[in-house]
Amino acid sequence: MLSVLLVDDDPRKQSVVKAALLSLGLLEGDVVIAGDAAAARRALNSRHFDVMLLDVLIPVRSGAVPNGESSIDLLRQMLEDENIPQPVHIVAITADEEALRSHGEEFRSLTTQVLRVDPASDVWKSSLRLLVEHCRSSSRRNDYDFDVVIQTALRDPEYNAVVNYWPVDWSADVRLAKGLFFRQGILRYRDQDMKVACCHATTMGLVAAADLAGKLIARLRPRILAMSGVCGGVGGDLSIGDLVVAEKAWDWQSGKYVSGGGFESAVDQKDASPELLAQARRIDSELASIDASWGGVRPGTPARIHIAPMVSGSSVVADQAVHDLLRSQHRKTAAVDMEAFGVYFAAQMADIPAPKVLCIKGVSDLADVDKADWARDYCSYMSAMVLQRVVENELRC
């Protein structure tokens, strides 16, 4: 996903350029607008931008008169001051022919290109589209080796649900590390090829999950690291077959046992990537068709998606008292598994470029002693297929 900073004080041009960017697949949160040089500096210091579209004439601060020197001073400061994060691509834009004649030569020496943006014409939009496509291609080529890597805790049924049902011509096993192998292939979506890989751990648990995630990140350098599979439901409104998207995760067993048998939690939560959560929120309308494509036993009620905390621990949970403890740590806790926190921890501790991360699991039991194989098969399938939709929608942007 590209992020763009648009620096322009003309509300009409802001609106037209932003609309053009959104039509090219960028999301609202990926386009930031600054109306003057001071606001642009604040934005640059707040986050990384792939592209900066800089008007040739901008005011130095709000209320000041727009001029070319303000833009050129901002450019020079960005290029000379290492404390100001510099976008990968800097493009000058203008609708003012006189400004272009006066400052065009200097802008061409300091920017990637100069783009004439006339709100009354659509000619410039094709140039903007080529710029966005080039930036996406460049980012994909230079920063990541794989578009998405999926890890699971178990080979059967979780890993098998991915390799058997994703429309990918998978390779033979490739050695990742001692006892660990992955398969890779190309997922084609519309007119785009996505390089994908899938791997399962040698055993369940937080340690194995974090170790595998770290190895996958270091070796495969994925744009997205994701996990699918099964979990136990602990929320009151969950049913077998529902899907939980782990908005955040932590180790529910982290804390201190105190005298008298009490337990004081020490929650260290890690969050899923907001871009992937946004895509997961859009999948509700597709659940029925995904469910209909499943050829095995299914639950009696339609599957639903819950975006909520999923806690992790090294112990299997089948006790109502533990359910109460999990809900006491966060009242919206919906599920418990043995891996999600380890994956999120590894992703967020990774060196740049760190992957976006998301865990989607199906509720195969209600964290009690009653477990059914059909539910594990169904949940592994549903979580794998919902994950496919999420990454397709994200990677085409």
C-alpha positions, 0 to 999 in steps of 0.5 A: 500500500502506498502512502502519499503526502499532498502539499497544496493550499488550493482546496479545489486542487486538493479535492481533485488530486485526492479523488484521482488517487483514491480512484487508483486504489489508495485508501483514505488513510493513505492520502495526507494533505498539508496546506503549507510548508510547516504542516508538511514538515509536521506530516513528514516527521509523523510517518513515512511517505512513499510519494510527496506531491508538492505544489510549486507555490505554497505558503510557508505557514497557514495564512501566508502568501504562496510562493515558490521559495517556500516550496524550494526551501522545504525541498532543500531542507528535506534533502539536506536535513537527515532528521526529516524523513524523505519520501521515496518519490518527490513530484512537483505539481502546478496548475500555474504556467507562470510559476512553472516558467519561473521555478521549473528548472530548479524544481526539476533538479530537486524532484523526480518530475514536474507534473502539470495538474489542471483541475479543468483537464484530465490529461494529467491523470494518466501521468499520475496513474503511471507514477503510482504504478511505477511506485508500486512496482518499485516498492514491491521489487526493492523491499520484499521478496514475497507478497504474503507468507502464511504460517499455521500451527498444524499441518492437518488440517490448517496448513492443508486447507491453504495448500489444498484450496488456495488457487496456487500451483505450489512448489515441492517442499523447500527447506527453511530451517531444521525440521521446517519446510515451506511451499511457494507459488503464484496467486493470480488475482485479476491481472496481478501476480502475487508471490506466496508461501505457506509453512507450518510449525513443528508443534503448537505453542507460542515459542514455536510460533514466534520462532517460525515467524522470525525465520519466515520474516528473515528468510522470505521477507514477506510484505504480509505475514498471516496466520490461519487455523482454529481457536477456542471461543470464549466470548458469550456471543460466539458460535462454532464456525465463527471467525475471529480476526485477532485485532490484538493479542497477548500472552494471557499467562503472563503475570504473577501468582500472589498469596491466596491463589490470586493472579495478577495479569501483566498484559503486553499486547501486540496489534494487528496491522490496521490496513489488514483489519480494514480489509477484514471488515469488508469480508462479511458480504462474502462469507455466505459464498465462501461457506457455500463452497465448502463440501463438508459438514458445516455448523447449523448457523451461518458463520460470522466474523468477529474482530476482537482480541485473541489471547494466546497461551501455552496451555489448552483452555477447558475451564470456565474459571479461566474463561472468566480470567481471560475476559477480565483481562479485556472484556471484549476478548473473543478467542484463545489460541496458542500462537497469535501473540507469538506471530504478532510479537515476531512481526512487530520486532522485525527489522525494516522492512517489517511485514504487515501481520494478521491472524484469522482463526475459526472457532472450532470449540468453545474452549471446553472439552467438547471438540469435533473434527468436522469443526476443525476442518470447516474452520481451517477451510473458512479461515484460509479462504477469508484470509485469501480474500483479505490479502487479495484486496490489500495487495491489489491496492 
